[in-house]
């Protein structure tokens, strides 16, 4: 039996230094709630040896989660002064930890021999800038894709097996119940999972973790949605051991920032917890976030010049109302049951099971042996009639200009008229639709489970271990949404060779009606089993950790249609693909003094390809991408931290090398076979990428009310070899190898590679604040078309080399476009009041105050796939097939007002 220890401290307001009374405190895994007295003092006793998390809640202040360790019997740990910040940025709440005065003492921490290490759940000025300032320009931390980070909700990974990325829309609109977040940056150790090179974000929705409150808020914006209403209630842990929290919200817009981009989203959340005993507690969390929104189109510069930078080609008028042909509809309810078990004074076990089901649907217009309905189709634009510069057709070019300028949208009523008024030579009406709207639909059933052990082996050594399992059944198919006045559609592929046009030979010439499946249908059965173990060693001058993981991944396609082109390789089960992967990482923090720390991490991880990057064209066949293999990731970083009462800073250098990666693109290609359009998959295999650079984070308290913040990111993210390229059409049987694509040293198109942010905040003791940030983003590049950089580029239609190649001109034609730098100024502010027992406040922000016009992304078109055609097109004053771009938002605002009880 071990004697129990105690922790104590004083909590004050960060602006006034006055003590805060009735602040609620608890220790994670224990149900008792403590409060501060009139002097802001708290004391928590009966704590066992081990690693713990102190949770601090106070009305209208930012929550804090502070990790600490009890290393000996009867230990008395004094936190000193803990500073709480007012929650002015209500809609952008982060779990930011403010260090105590003891942590900042040059000689150590308040009379103990240990120097406090880094509090890993904090987000410094750099990470905050990446999220809320330079992030608006599609900046990515270290250039990493979101599939390199892990998102946990109550110990369950929310990363999709399809592409490895989290689907943030699954919990969109639930802001007020997703604030209990712990963020682990990069390779730093997480107590819950091995994680990826981008780190781990862990959300805790345990009902007892919410303080008792009622809150109602309304938001207005001119970006994705125009309005949001949200209401929530949480009971706190009651004397009978029950706790619950509920939330409902809606977000809406008849038209968002872009023309025709409506927004319709409704979300709900409930968490119920029962404390069974001091050792056991059960929590059920359920949430749903239905989201349906109209998409917006990327466009060529010609289109933007004609129609403006908010133009969207996907919508048109129907009976006086706006109708978008392309929407995204997400509805995937999630249920998580969690068991919390305090095994002993030194160990705990958290076991979770989850079930998620529902659908993700993306719609588009389809057409069968009819003109392309896209308003921006190249034959409808003025440039088409001016393509022969020696004999331009000015008359038709002007007519196209007028028509596109005055209309240039989806002509819904024309498609109804065509479908409803077609007759054969005998005068009989033809009832099959030539135009229709359909969805590419994914319906998933996902079972997940995890069990996570945390234990203190000795006073200085911590063991974290876990096992995780996922089993997915994914049904993928096209669904007919609207026949646009026709009676049915014949399930044929007009782009396939004669005799191979049946989409399903098992049910030929089937008439398709509204809500029917057609075009393609297949199931993916997938599973993953992952384990990890980690040891953390914590000593007076150095902390270090080592961890390892093992993952088994399995995928199998099961085709429901026998496709006419792929009759022998589409129906039934394909060969199961299995991957065995591992990861190892280690890190250390050397505490020079309480103010100076050096931290380093290294890791080597192998990572199975996602479902997306395993199958060549899963819609129509069982073919596996050639030379498929797990990706290898070697990475490391080193940081220097400086922490003083008024100044905090970090500088980090990092290097990451990816090898044997796979990149896939799926798109409708024009000109692949004559002048037809078809769905195409493009595959790069054996891809190497290199990410290297530095990060700088600075925070300086000029006075007790004025703070300066600075952040710098300088990186280089490039392709580091010449991988192999394959192409396959949905309507042509062979998978074609184009050999190597020569893309070594081309830049990755993953957002700005350099970014600079400088900001200030003024926080008045009377609970109002203002802030401003000036940001520069640069070194952002257009996404290249790899097929243009193969040997095929220099060959004519008969496979012979062109005889008039100018190497300098060829290099210029293939030069990657670098976007101009952008200067973005953002303003924020807020105010809060306490009226009797109510807290009333608002938060407002204005982004891109100067209305800077800038390209945030884009891609080359692949149609001109050889030297002669690309030279001819780029030689025109207005290319027919120029790059398509996305532009960043001009001036946008967000306003949130709330009442809290």
C-alpha positions in Angstrom: 0.0 0.0 0.0 1.5 3.3 -1.1 1.1 6.5 0.8 -0.8 9.2 -1.2 0.6 12.5 -2.5 -0.8 16.0 -2.9 -0.6 18.8 -5.5 -1.3 22.4 -4.9 -1.1 25.8 -6.6 -2.6 29.2 -7.2 -4.7 30.2 -10.2 -4.8 33.9 -11.3 -6.0 36.0 -14.2 -3.4 36.5 -16.8 -4.2 40.2 -17.2 -4.9 41.4 -13.7 -2.9 38.9 -11.7 -5.9 38.7 -9.4 -6.7 35.2 -7.9 -9.7 33.4 -9.4 -12.3 31.8 -7.0 -14.3 28.7 -7.7 -12.2 27.4 -10.6 -13.1 23.8 -11.2 -10.2 21.3 -11.1 -10.1 17.5 -11.6 -7.5 14.8 -12.3 -8.2 12.7 -15.4 -9.4 9.3 -14.4 -10.8 10.5 -11.1 -14.3 11.8 -10.6 -14.0 14.2 -7.7 -14.2 17.9 -8.5 -12.1 20.5 -6.6 -12.4 24.3 -6.5 -10.1 27.2 -5.7 -10.8 29.4 -2.6 -10.9 33.2 -2.5 -7.2 33.4 -2.7 -7.2 31.2 -5.9 -5.5 28.3 -4.0 -6.3 24.7 -4.7 -5.1 21.5 -3.2 -5.7 17.9 -4.4 -4.7 15.0 -2.3 -4.8 11.2 -2.3 -3.0 11.0 -5.6 -1.2 7.7 -6.4 2.3 7.4 -8.0 2.1 7.7 -11.8 1.4 10.1 -14.7 -1.6 12.2 -14.5 -3.4 15.1 -16.3 -4.7 18.1 -14.3 -7.9 19.5 -16.0 -8.8 23.1 -15.3 -12.2 24.6 -16.2 -13.5 28.1 -15.5 -16.3 30.1 -17.0 -15.2 32.3 -19.9 -11.6 31.2 -19.7 -9.6 28.8 -21.8 -9.5 25.3 -20.5 -6.1 23.9 -19.5 -4.9 20.3 -19.5 -1.5 20.0 -17.6 0.4 16.7 -17.5 2.3 16.0 -14.3 3.9 13.0 -12.6 3.9 11.8 -9.0 7.1 9.9 -8.6 7.3 9.0 -4.9 5.1 8.3 -1.9 4.0 11.4 0.1 5.3 13.7 -2.6 4.1 17.3 -2.4 4.1 18.9 -5.8 3.6 22.7 -6.0 2.5 24.1 -9.3 3.2 27.6 -8.2 1.1 30.2 -10.1 -1.0 29.0 -13.0 -2.2 31.7 -15.3 -5.6 31.4 -17.0 -6.4 33.4 -20.2 -9.9 34.7 -21.0 -11.6 32.9 -23.8 -12.0 35.8 -26.1 -11.6 33.7 -29.3 -14.7 31.8 -28.6 -15.0 30.1 -31.9 -11.3 29.3 -32.2 -10.8 27.8 -28.8 -7.6 25.8 -28.4 -6.2 23.7 -25.6 -3.2 26.1 -25.0 -1.2 25.6 -21.9 0.4 28.6 -20.2 3.5 27.7 -18.3 3.7 28.4 -14.6 6.2 30.8 -13.0 8.0 27.9 -11.5 8.6 26.4 -15.0 10.2 29.6 -16.0 12.6 29.9 -13.1 16.2 29.9 -14.3 17.4 27.6 -11.6 14.7 25.0 -11.9 11.2 24.6 -10.6 10.3 26.0 -7.2 12.6 24.2 -5.0 12.5 20.8 -6.6 15.4 19.2 -8.5 13.4 18.4 -11.6 13.3 20.9 -14.5 9.9 20.9 -16.1 10.0 19.4 -19.6 7.8 20.5 -22.5 4.0 20.4 -22.1 3.2 18.5 -25.3 -0.4 19.5 -25.5 0.4 23.2 -26.0 0.2 25.0 -29.4 2.8 27.7 -29.8 2.6 30.9 -31.9 3.8 29.0 -35.0 1.1 26.3 -34.8 -1.6 28.9 -34.0 -0.5 30.9 -37.1 -0.6 27.8 -39.2 -4.2 27.1 -38.1 -5.7 30.6 -38.2 -3.6 33.0 -40.3 -1.3 31.4 -43.0 -3.7 28.4 -43.0 -6.2 30.4 -45.0 -3.8 30.3 -47.9 -3.7 26.4 -47.8 -0.5 26.3 -45.8 0.4 22.9 -44.6 2.8 22.3 -41.6 6.1 21.0 -43.1 4.2 20.3 -46.4 2.7 17.1 -45.0 -0.6 15.7 -46.1 -3.3 15.3 -43.5 -3.0 11.5 -43.8 0.3 11.9 -42.0 -1.4 12.9 -38.8 -3.7 10.9 -36.5 -7.1 12.1 -35.2 -8.5 10.3 -32.2 -11.9 10.7 -30.6 -12.0 8.8 -27.2 -9.1 6.6 -28.4 -10.7 5.7 -31.7 -8.8 6.7 -34.9 -11.0 8.7 -37.3 -8.6 8.5 -40.3 -10.4 6.9 -43.2 -9.0 3.6 -44.7 -9.9 4.9 -48.2 -7.2 7.6 -48.3 -5.8 7.8 -44.7 -7.2 11.3 -44.2 -9.7 12.3 -41.4 -13.1 13.4 -42.6 -13.5 16.5 -40.5 -17.1 17.0 -41.7 -18.0 13.9 -39.6 -18.0 16.2 -36.5 -18.5 19.6 -38.2 -20.7 22.1 -36.3 -19.9 20.5 -33.0 -17.3 23.0 -31.9 -18.4 23.5 -28.3 -18.1 19.8 -27.5 -14.9 19.2 -29.3 -12.8 21.7 -27.3 -11.2 19.1 -25.0 -8.2 18.5 -27.3 -4.7 17.4 -26.7 -2.2 18.0 -29.5 1.1 16.2 -29.9 3.3 17.8 -32.4 5.3 15.7 -34.9 7.1 12.6 -33.5 6.8 13.6 -29.9 5.4 10.8 -27.7 1.6 10.3 -27.4 0.3 8.2 -24.5 -2.5 6.9 -26.8 -1.1 5.9 -30.1 2.1 5.7 -32.1 1.0 8.4 -34.5 2.4 9.8 -37.8 5.0 12.4 -38.7 2.4 15.2 -38.5 1.5 14.3 -34.9 -1.7 13.3 -33.0 -4.8 15.3 -32.2 -6.8 13.6 -29.5 -10.4 14.7 -28.6 -12.0 13.8 -25.3 -15.8 13.7 -25.3 -16.3 12.0 -22.0 -19.4 13.5 -20.4 -17.8 14.2 -17.0 -15.0 16.3 -18.7 -17.5 19.0 -19.5 -18.3 21.6 -16.8 -22.0 22.3 -16.0 -23.3 25.0 -18.3 -25.9 26.0 -20.9 -24.7 27.9 -24.0 -26.4 29.4 -27.0 -24.6 31.1 -29.8 -25.2 32.5 -33.3 -22.6 33.1 -36.0 -22.7 35.1 -39.2 -20.1 34.8 -42.0 -19.7 35.4 -45.7 -17.5 32.4 -46.5 -18.7 28.8 -46.7 -21.9 29.4 -44.8 -23.8 32.6 -43.9 -25.3 31.6 -40.6 -24.8 29.1 -37.7 -26.9 28.5 -34.6 -25.7 26.3 -31.8 -27.1 25.3 -28.4 -25.5 23.0 -25.8 -26.0 21.8 -22.3 -23.8 19.8 -20.0 -24.7 18.5 -16.5 -21.2 18.0 -15.0 -20.7 14.9 -12.9 -23.7 14.6 -10.6 -23.8 13.1 -7.1 -25.4 9.9 -8.4 -22.4 9.3 -10.7 -24.2 10.3 -13.9 -23.1 13.0 -16.4 -24.3 14.0 -19.8 -23.8 16.6 -22.5 -25.9 17.4 -25.5 -25.5 19.8 -28.5 -27.4 20.7 -31.6 -26.4 23.1 -34.4 -27.2 24.2 -37.9 -25.2 25.9 -40.6 -26.8 27.3 -43.7 -26.4 29.5 -46.8 -28.5 29.9 -49.8 -25.2 31.0 -51.5 -21.8 30.9 -49.9 -18.7 32.7 -51.0 -18.9 31.3 -54.6 -21.9 31.6 -56.8 -24.3 28.7 -56.5 -22.5 27.2 -53.5 -25.3 26.6 -51.0 -24.7 25.1 -47.6 -27.1 22.9 -45.5 -25.6 21.2 -42.4 -27.2 20.0 -39.2 -25.4 18.4 -36.4 -26.2 16.6 -33.1 -24.2 15.2 -30.2 -24.9 13.4 -27.0 -22.5 11.9 -24.3 -23.7 10.0 -21.3 -21.4 8.7 -18.6 -22.0 6.5 -15.6 -19.3 6.3 -12.8 -19.8 2.7 -11.6 -17.2 2.8 -8.9 -13.9 4.5 -8.1 -12.3 2.1 -10.6 -14.8 1.8 -13.4 -16.7 4.3 -15.6 -18.7 3.9 -18.8 -19.2 6.6 -21.4 -21.4 6.5 -24.6 -20.8 9.2 -27.2 -23.0 9.5 -30.3 -22.8 12.3 -32.9 -24.1 13.0 -36.4 -23.1 15.8 -38.7 -25.2 15.9 -41.9 -23.6 18.2 -44.4 -24.8 18.9 -48.0 -23.2 21.7 -49.9 -22.9 22.9 -53.5 -19.4 22.6 -54.9 -17.4 25.3 -56.8 -15.3 24.9 -59.9 -11.7 25.5 -60.6 -11.4 27.5 -63.8 -8.9 28.6 -66.4 -7.7 32.2 -66.4 -9.8 32.9 -69.5 -12.9 32.0 -67.6 -12.0 34.1 -64.6 -11.3 37.1 -66.8 -14.7 36.7 -68.5 -16.8 36.0 -65.4 -14.9 37.2 -62.3 -13.2 35.3 -59.4 -16.4 34.1 -57.7 -17.7 32.4 -60.9 -18.8 28.8 -60.5 -19.6 26.7 -63.6 -21.5 24.0 -61.7 -24.8 25.8 -61.2 -27.7 27.3 -63.2 -31.2 28.6 -62.9 -34.2 26.2 -63.0 -37.6 27.7 -62.7 -36.0 30.8 -61.2 -34.1 29.0 -58.5 -30.4 28.3 -58.3 -29.5 24.6 -58.7 -26.0 23.2 -58.4 -25.2 20.1 -60.5 -22.3 19.1 -58.2 -23.0 18.7 -54.5 -21.2 16.8 -51.7 -23.5 15.0 -49.2 -22.0 13.5 -46.1 -24.0 11.8 -43.4 -22.0 9.2 -41.2 -23.4 8.8 -37.7 -20.8 7.6 -35.2 -21.2 5.7 -31.8 -18.4 5.2 -29.4 -18.7 3.2 -26.1 -15.7 3.7 -23.7 -14.7 1.9 -20.6 -12.3 3.5 -18.2 -10.6 1.3 -15.6 -8.2 2.3 -12.9 -6.3 -1.0 -12.6 -4.2 0.3 -9.7 -2.6 3.3 -8.3 -0.1 3.1 -11.2 -2.0 1.8 -14.1 -5.2 2.5 -16.1 -6.8 0.8 -19.1 -9.1 2.5 -21.6 -11.1 0.3 -23.9 -13.3 1.6 -26.7 -15.6 0.2 -29.4 -17.1 2.3 -32.2 -19.5 1.9 -35.1 -19.8 4.3 -38.0 -22.2 4.0 -40.9 -23.8 6.2 -43.5 -22.8 7.7 -46.9 -20.6 10.1 -48.8 -22.1 11.2 -52.1 -20.7 13.5 -54.9 -23.0 14.4 -57.7 -22.4 15.5 -61.3 -24.1 15.7 -64.7 -23.9 12.7 -67.0 -24.5 12.7 -70.7 -24.9 10.0 -73.4 -24.1 10.7 -77.0 -24.9 14.3 -76.5 -22.9 17.6 -76.3 -20.9 18.2 -73.2 -23.1 20.1 -70.7 -20.1 21.9 -69.0 -20.6 25.7 -69.6 -16.8 26.1 -69.7 -16.2 23.3 -72.2 -13.5 24.6 -74.5 -15.7 24.7 -77.6 -18.0 27.1 -75.9 -15.4 29.7 -75.1 -14.1 32.6 -77.4 -10.6 31.1 -77.5 -11.9 28.1 -79.5 -12.9 30.4 -82.4 -9.6 32.2 -82.2 -7.4 29.1 -82.1 -6.2 29.5 -85.7 -4.5 32.8 -85.3 -3.8 33.0 -89.1 -7.6 32.9 -89.8 -9.5 33.8 -86.6 -13.3 33.5 -86.5 -14.1 36.9 -84.9 -17.8 36.7 -85.4 -18.4 33.4 -83.6 -15.8 34.4 -81.0 -17.8 37.5 -80.2 -21.0 35.5 -80.0 -19.4 33.0 -77.7 -18.1 35.9 -75.6 -21.6 37.5 -75.3 -23.2 34.2 -74.6 -20.7 33.2 -71.9 -20.6 36.6 -70.3 -24.4 37.0 -70.1 -25.2 33.3 -69.3 -22.4 30.8 -68.9 -24.2 28.6 -66.5 -25.8 25.1 -66.5 -28.9 25.2 -68.7 -31.2 22.9 -66.8 -34.3 23.7 -68.7 -32.6 22.9 -72.0 -31.7 19.4 -70.8 -35.3 18.8 -69.7 -36.5 20.0 -73.1 -34.0 17.7 -74.9 -35.0 14.7 -72.8 -38.7 15.3 -73.1 -38.9 16.1 -76.8 -37.0 13.5 -78.7 -38.8 11.4 -81.4 -37.9 8.7 -83.8 -38.6 8.8 -87.6 -42.1 7.5 -86.9 -43.0 10.2 -84.5 -42.7 8.0 -81.4 -41.2 9.7 -78.3 -37.8 8.5 -77.2 -38.0 8.1 -73.5 -34.4 7.4 -72.6 -32.5 10.4 -71.1 -29.5 11.8 -72.8 -28.7 14.1 -69.8 -29.0 13.0 -66.2 -27.7 13.8 -62.7 -26.1 11.1 -60.6 -24.1 10.5 -57.5 -20.8 8.7 -57.0 -21.8 7.1 -53.7 -19.9 5.4 -50.9 -21.8 3.6 -48.1 -19.5 2.5 -45.3 -20.0 0.2 -42.4 -17.0 0.5 -40.1 -16.3 -1.3 -36.8 -13.4 0.0 -34.7 -12.0 -1.0 -31.3 -9.0 0.0 -29.2 -7.5 -0.8 -25.8 -4.9 1.5 -24.3 -2.8 0.8 -21.3 -0.9 3.5 -19.4 1.3 2.4 -16.5 4.1 3.7 -14.3 6.7 1.0 -14.1 8.9 3.0 -11.7 9.1 6.5 -10.5 10.9 7.5 -13.7 9.6 5.1 -16.3 6.2 5.1 -18.0 4.8 2.4 -20.3 2.1 3.2 -22.9 0.8 0.4 -25.0 -2.3 -0.1 -27.2 -4.0 -2.4 -29.7 -6.3 -1.1 -32.4 -8.6 -2.8 -34.9 -10.7 -1.7 -37.8 -13.0 -3.7 -40.1 -14.6 -1.9 -43.0 -17.2 -3.0 -45.6 -17.5 -0.3 -48.2 -20.2 -0.4 -51.0 -19.3 1.9 -53.9 -21.7 2.6 -56.8 -23.3 5.2 -59.0 -26.8 6.2 -58.1 -29.3 7.9 -60.4 -30.6 11.1 -58.9 -32.6 12.8 -61.6 -33.4 11.7 -65.2 -34.2 15.4 -66.0 -37.5 14.7 -67.7 -36.7 11.4 -69.3 -38.3 8.1 -68.2 -35.2 5.9 -67.9 -31.5 5.5 -68.8 -30.0 2.5 -70.6 -27.0 1.3 -68.6 -24.4 1.5 -71.3 -20.9 3.1 -71.6 -20.9 5.3 -74.8 -17.1 5.6 -74.7 -16.4 1.8 -74.7 -15.5 -0.1 -77.9 -18.4 -1.5 -79.8 -19.5 -4.8 -78.3 -18.1 -3.8 -74.9 -20.5 -1.1 -73.9 -22.5 -3.0 -71.2 -21.7 -1.7 -67.7 -23.1 -5.0 -66.4 -23.0 -8.1 -68.6 -25.0 -9.9 -65.9 -28.0 -7.6 -66.6 -27.6 -6.2 -70.1 -29.4 -3.2 -71.5 -31.0 -2.6 -68.1 -33.3 0.4 -67.8 -32.2 2.6 -64.9 -34.8 4.6 -63.0 -34.4 7.3 -60.3 -32.6 6.0 -57.2 -31.3 2.9 -59.0 -27.6 1.8 -59.0 -25.9 1.8 -62.3 -22.5 2.4 -64.2 -20.5 0.5 -61.6 -20.9 -1.3 -58.2 -18.3 -3.0 -56.0 -17.5 -3.6 -52.4 -14.2 -3.2 -50.6 -13.5 -5.4 -47.5 -10.7 -4.0 -45.5 -9.2 -4.5 -42.0 -6.3 -3.2 -40.0 -4.7 -4.5 -36.8 -2.2 -2.2 -35.1 -0.2 -2.4 -31.9 2.2 -0.1 -30.3 4.4 0.1 -27.2 6.2 3.1 -25.8 8.6 3.7 -22.9 9.1 7.2 -21.5 12.0 8.0 -19.2 11.9 11.2 -17.1 14.9 12.4 -15.2 16.1 15.6 -13.7 18.1 16.8 -16.8 16.9 14.6 -19.6 13.7 13.0 -20.8 13.7 10.4 -23.6 11.4 8.0 -25.2 11.4 5.0 -27.5 8.4 3.4 -29.2 7.5 0.9 -31.8 4.5 -0.2 -33.8 3.3 -3.1 -36.0 0.4 -2.9 -38.4 -1.3 -5.6 -40.5 -3.5 -4.2 -43.4 -5.7 -6.2 -45.7 -7.8 -5.1 -48.7 -10.0 -7.0 -51.1 -12.3 -5.9 -53.9 -15.5 -7.7 -54.7 -17.1 -6.6 -57.9 -20.9 -6.6 -58.2 -21.0 -5.9 -62.0 -19.3 -7.8 -64.9 -18.1 -4.9 -66.9 -18.2 -5.2 -70.7 -14.6 -4.0 -71.2 -13.2 -6.0 -68.3 -15.4 -9.0 -68.5 -12.8 -11.4 -67.0 -11.5 -9.1 -64.3 -14.4 -7.2 -62.8 -17.0 -9.5 -61.3 -16.5 -11.3 -58.0 -13.6 -11.2 -55.5 -10.1 -10.1 -56.6 -6.9 -11.2 -54.9 -6.6 -10.0 -51.3 -3.7 -7.6 -50.7 -2.0 -7.8 -47.4 0.7 -5.5 -46.0 2.8 -5.9 -42.8 4.4 -2.6 -41.6 6.3 -1.3 -38.6 7.4 1.9 -37.2 10.2 2.9 -34.7 10.8 6.3 -33.2 12.8 7.9 -30.4 13.2 11.3 -28.9 15.0 13.2 -26.1 14.7 16.5 -24.3 17.8 17.9 -22.7 17.0 20.5 -20.1 20.0 22.8 -20.0 18.1 25.0 -17.5 14.5 25.9 -16.8 14.6 28.3 -19.7 16.8 26.5 -22.3 15.8 23.1 -23.7 16.9 21.1 -26.7 14.6 18.4 -28.2 15.3 15.9 -30.9 13.3 13.2 -32.6 14.0 10.5 -35.2 11.8 7.9 -36.8 11.5 5.3 -39.5 8.0 4.2 -40.5 6.7 1.9 -43.2 3.1 2.6 -44.3 0.8 0.5 -46.3 -0.8 2.2 -49.4 -4.4 3.3 -48.8 -7.3 1.7 -50.6 -7.2 4.6 -53.0 -3.6 3.8 -53.8 -4.0 0.0 -54.1 -6.4 -0.5 -57.0 -5.8 0.7 -60.5 -9.4 1.5 -61.3 -11.7 -0.1 -58.7 -14.8 1.1 -60.4 -14.5 -1.4 -63.2 -11.9 -4.0 -62.4 -9.8 -5.9 -59.8 -6.5 -4.8 -61.2 -3.8 -3.9 -58.6 -1.5 -1.0 -59.2 1.8 -2.4 -60.6 4.8 -2.8 -58.2 2.7 -2.0 -55.2 4.7 -1.7 -52.0 4.6 0.0 -48.6 6.0 3.5 -48.4 9.1 4.1 -46.3 9.4 7.3 -44.3 12.7 8.4 -42.6 12.3 11.6 -40.6 14.0 13.6 -37.9 13.8 17.1 -36.3 15.8 19.1 -33.7 14.5 22.1 -31.8 15.8 24.7 -29.4 13.2 26.2 -26.9 13.6 29.3 -24.9 11.1 30.0 -22.1 11.2 33.2 -20.0 8.4 35.1 -18.1 8.0 37.5 -21.0 9.4 35.7 -24.0 9.0 32.3 -25.4 10.6 31.0 -28.6 11.3 27.9 -30.6 13.4 27.2 -33.7 13.2 23.8 -35.4 14.9 22.1 -38.3 13.4 19.0 -39.9 14.1 16.5 -42.7 11.7 13.8 -44.0 12.3 11.4 -46.9 9.5 9.4 -48.4 10.4 6.4 -50.6 8.3 4.0 -52.8 5.2 6.1 -52.5 2.1 5.8 -54.8 0.2 8.7 -56.1 -3.2 8.3 -57.9 -5.4 10.7 -59.7 -8.9 10.0 -60.9 -10.4 12.5 -63.4 -12.6 12.8 -66.5 -10.1 13.3 -69.3 -11.0 15.0 -72.6 -9.2 14.0 -75.7 -8.0 10.6 -74.4 -9.6 8.8 -77.4 -10.3 11.3 -80.1 -12.6 14.0 -78.8 -14.3 11.9 -76.2 -14.4 12.2 -72.5 -13.8 9.3 -70.2 -13.0 8.5 -66.5 -9.3 7.9 -66.2 -7.0 6.7 -63.4 -3.3 7.9 -63.5 -0.8 6.1 -61.3 2.7 7.0 -60.2 4.6 4.2 -58.5 8.0 4.3 -56.6 7.6 8.0 -55.8 10.3 9.6 -53.6 9.6 12.9 -52.0 11.8 15.1 -49.8 10.6 17.6 -47.2 13.1 19.8 -45.4 13.1 23.2 -43.7 12.8 25.2 -40.5 10.2 26.7 -38.2 10.4 29.7 -35.9 7.9 30.6 -33.2 8.2 33.8 -31.1 6.0 35.3 -28.4 6.8 38.4 -26.4 4.7 40.1 -23.7 5.5 43.8 -24.2 3.3 44.7 -21.2 0.7 42.8 -19.2 -1.8 43.7 -21.9 0.2 43.7 -25.1 1.7 40.6 -26.7 3.6 40.3 -30.0 3.7 37.0 -31.9 5.8 35.9 -34.8 6.1 32.8 -36.9 8.3 31.8 -39.8 8.2 28.7 -42.0 10.9 28.1 -44.7 10.8 24.8 -46.5 11.6 22.9 -49.7 9.2 20.1 -50.7 10.2 18.3 -53.9 10.0 15.1 -55.9 13.2 13.3 -55.4 13.3 10.8 -58.2 11.7 9.9 -61.5 8.9 7.4 -60.8 7.0 5.2 -63.2 3.6 6.2 -64.7 0.7 4.1 -65.7 -2.7 5.1 -67.1 -6.0 3.3 -67.4 -9.3 4.3 -68.9 -12.6 3.0 -67.7 -13.4 2.1 -71.3 -10.1 0.7 -72.6 -8.8 -2.7 -71.4 -5.0 -2.4 -71.2 -3.2 -0.7 -68.4 -0.7 1.4 -70.3 2.9 2.0 -69.0 4.4 5.3 -70.0 7.8 4.5 -68.4 9.5 7.0 -66.2 8.1 10.5 -65.7 10.9 13.0 -65.3 9.7 15.0 -62.3 12.8 14.9 -60.1 13.3 18.3 -58.4 9.9 19.6 -59.4 8.1 21.2 -56.4 5.2 19.5 -54.6 2.0 21.5 -55.0 1.0 21.3 -51.4 0.6 24.9 -50.5 3.0 27.7 -49.8 6.5 26.4 -48.8 7.5 29.7 -47.2 5.3 31.7 -44.8 5.8 34.6 -42.4 3.4 35.9 -39.8 3.7 38.8 -37.4 0.9 39.8 -35.0 -0.1 41.6 -31.9 -2.8 41.4 -29.3 -4.1 43.9 -26.9 -6.1 42.4 -24.0 -7.8 45.0 -21.8 -8.4 44.2 -18.1 -12.1 45.1 -18.8 -12.4 41.9 -20.9 -12.1 43.2 -24.4 -9.4 42.6 -26.8 -8.2 43.4 -30.4 -5.5 41.7 -32.5 -4.0 42.0 -35.9 -1.7 39.8 -38.1 0.2 40.5 -41.2 1.2 37.4 -43.2 3.2 36.7 -46.3 3.0 33.4 -48.1 5.3 32.5 -51.0 6.8 29.6 -53.0 3.4 28.1 -53.9 3.5 26.0 -57.1 1.1 24.7 -59.8 0.5 20.9 -59.7 2.2 19.4 -62.7 0.8 16.8 -65.1 3.3 13.9 -64.9 2.2 12.5 -68.3 3.6 15.5 -70.0 7.1 14.7 -68.6 7.4 11.1 -70.0 9.2 10.1 -73.2 5.7 10.0 -74.8 5.8 13.8 -74.8 8.4 13.8 -77.6 6.6 11.2 -79.8 4.0 11.7 -82.5 0.8 9.7 -82.9 2.8 6.9 -84.7 5.3 6.7 -81.9 8.1 8.4 -83.8 10.2 11.3 -82.3 9.4 14.8 -83.5 12.2 16.1 -85.8 11.9 19.8 -84.8 12.3 19.7 -81.0 13.9 22.8 -79.5 15.3 21.6 -76.1 15.2 25.1 -74.6 11.7 25.6 -75.7 10.7 22.2 -74.4 12.1 23.1 -71.0 10.2 26.4 -71.0 6.9 24.6 -72.0 7.4 22.2 -69.0 8.6 24.8 -66.6 6.5 24.7 -63.4 4.5 27.8 -62.7 5.3 29.6 -59.4 2.5 31.6 -58.0 3.0 35.2 -56.9 3.5 35.8 -53.2 0.4 37.0 -51.2 0.2 39.6 -48.4 -2.7 38.9 -46.1 -3.8 41.1 -43.2 -6.3 39.7 -40.6 -8.0 41.5 -37.7 -9.7 40.0 -34.7 -11.5 41.3 -31.6 -13.9 40.4 -28.9 -15.6 41.5 -25.7 -17.4 39.7 -22.9 -19.6 40.7 -20.0 -20.9 39.0 -16.9 -24.5 40.0 -16.2 -25.8 38.4 -13.0 -25.2 34.6 -13.6 -24.9 35.0 -17.4 -21.8 35.4 -19.5 -22.4 37.4 -22.8 -19.8 37.9 -25.4 -18.8 38.2 -29.0 -15.9 37.3 -31.2 -15.3 38.9 -34.6 -12.6 38.5 -37.3 -11.9 39.9 -40.7 -9.5 38.0 -43.0 -7.7 39.4 -45.9 -8.6 43.0 -45.0 -6.8 44.4 -48.1 -8.7 42.1 -50.5 -5.5 40.6 -51.9 -6.2 38.5 -55.0 -4.0 35.5 -55.1 -3.8 32.0 -56.5 -4.0 29.4 -53.8 -3.7 26.3 -56.0 -4.2 24.8 -59.4 -3.2 22.1 -61.8 -2.0 21.6 -65.4 -4.4 20.0 -67.8 -3.2 16.8 -69.4 -4.9 17.1 -72.8 -1.9 18.4 -74.7 0.2 15.4 -74.0 2.9 15.9 -76.6 5.4 18.6 -77.6 3.8 19.8 -80.8 0.3 20.2 -79.3 1.5 21.9 -76.1 3.8 24.3 -78.1 0.9 25.2 -80.4 -1.5 25.8 -77.5 0.9 27.8 -75.3 1.8 29.8 -78.3 -1.8 31.2 -78.6 -2.7 34.5 -76.9 -5.3 32.5 -75.0 -4.6 28.8 -74.6 -7.5 26.4 -75.1 -6.3 24.1 -72.3 -4.5 26.4 -69.9 -4.1 25.5 -66.2 -7.1 25.5 -63.9 -6.8 27.6 -60.8 -8.3 28.1 -57.4 -8.1 31.7 -56.0 -8.1 32.5 -52.4 -11.0 34.3 -50.7 -10.9 38.1 -50.8 -12.2 40.0 -47.6 -14.3 37.7 -45.4 -15.7 38.1 -41.9 -16.8 35.9 -39.1 -19.0 37.1 -36.2 -20.0 35.0 -33.2 -22.2 36.1 -30.3 -23.1 33.8 -27.4 -24.8 33.6 -24.0 -23.6 31.2 -21.4 -25.2 30.2 -18.1 
